[in-house]
Amino acid sequence: MDNPSKATVSLEARSRRVAARHGFLATKSRKRSLSADHGDGFMLVDASTNRVEAGERYDLSAEQVIACFDKGDV
């Protein structure tokens, strides 16, 4: 099992906090095998409606999650 670095864990936690601050959930797939439908990244879900807003295939990086809210895309 591959252990992520402390910097990676910190960046992922930051992206989750930024999303939560705006009323979204930044979730990662729990599925261990990668496929075309399940990447290794994040999905943004509107917490109030449970609607997927970005990263339908878990294809957003932590940096992209943060950038979505910095630019106002979501």
JOKADA-V110495 format. One record per pair of residues at least 6 apart in sequence whose C-alpha atoms are under 8 Angstrom apart, sorted by the first residue. I is the first residue (numbers start at 0). J is the second residue. Records with the same first field share a line. If there is no record, write none. Layout:
BEGIN
I->J, J
END
This chain:
BEGIN
10->61, 62
11->61
14->25, 61, 62, 64, 65
15->24, 25, 26
17->65, 68
18->24, 25, 43, 64, 65, 68
19->25
21->68
22->45, 46, 47
23->43, 44, 45, 46, 47
24->42, 43, 44, 45, 46
25->41, 42, 43, 44, 64
26->41, 42, 43, 44
27->39, 40, 41, 42, 57
28->37, 38, 39, 40, 41, 57
30->37
33->39
35->56
36->56, 57
37->56, 57, 58
38->56, 57, 58
39->57, 58
40->57, 58, 59, 60, 61
41->54, 57, 58, 59, 60, 61, 64
42->51, 52, 53, 54, 55, 56, 57, 58, 59
43->51, 52, 53, 54, 55, 64
44->50, 51, 52, 53
45->51, 52
52->73
53->59
67->73
END
